[in-house]
Amino acid sequence: MRAKVHVTLKKGVLDPQGEAVRHALGALGFDDVGEVRVGKVIELDLSDEDRGTAEARVSEMCEKLLANTVIENYRVELE
């Protein structure tokens, strides 16, 4: 089973990388872009066959390592 974890900054948390991308897009002529938020996607190959077990394990991984839950949200997709 494959898991994708989408990690994004919570609303209200300053995103300097997103602001740098927005500024660079403006410099390239893409002036119609408003706020830009940058996140990350983490892909995991899992040996778990049970979806419930896999989702619980990946959520535990996120809580312990993959996401800083003070300033980041995460969403898990299983394939």
N, C-alpha and C positions, 0 to 999 in steps of 0.2 A: 504494500500500500504506500502511496505517496502523499505527503502532507505539504501544503504551502501555508506559510505563516506570513501574513501581511502586517507589518508593524508601522504605525504612524504616530506622529506627535499628537497629543491631546489638544483640543481647542484651547486657545489662550497661551500656549507655550510658544515662545519665540522660536522661529525657524530661520536661522541665518543662512543655511544652505539654500533653502527655498527662495529667500530674498535675493541671494546671489544669482540664482538661475533666472528669476524674474527680471532682474536688472540686465543680465546678459541677453535674454530674449528681446528686451526692449532695444538694446544696442544693435541687434540683428534685424530690426525693423518690425518685430512682433509687438507693437505697442498696445494691442488690444487684450493682452494677457493681464489679468488682475492678480490676485493672491496665488502664490505657488507654495505648495507644501511637499517636502521630499520625505519619502519613507523607504522601507526596504522590504524585500521578499526573501524569505528563507525557505529552501526546499529540502525536505527530509525524506529519505527512503526508510520505511518502517517494516519490521518483520511482523507486526501485529496484523491479524486478519480481521479481528472484531472491530467494527467502527467505533463503538462506544469506548472500548479500551484504548484504541489509538487516539481518539480525541482527548480523552482524559490525560493520557501520557504527554501529548504535545502541549496541552494547556499547562501541565506541571512544568515542562521544559521552559515554556514562556515565562511563567511566574518566577522561576528560579534563575534563568540565564538569558533567554533570547530577547526579552523585552524589559525595559525599565518601567514598571507599571506605575511609578510615581508620575512620569511625564509622557508615557506612551500607551496607546491602545494596541491591541492585536486581534486579528481575526484568523481563524484556522479553516482551511479548506482541505478536505480529504478526497483523494481520487482513487 
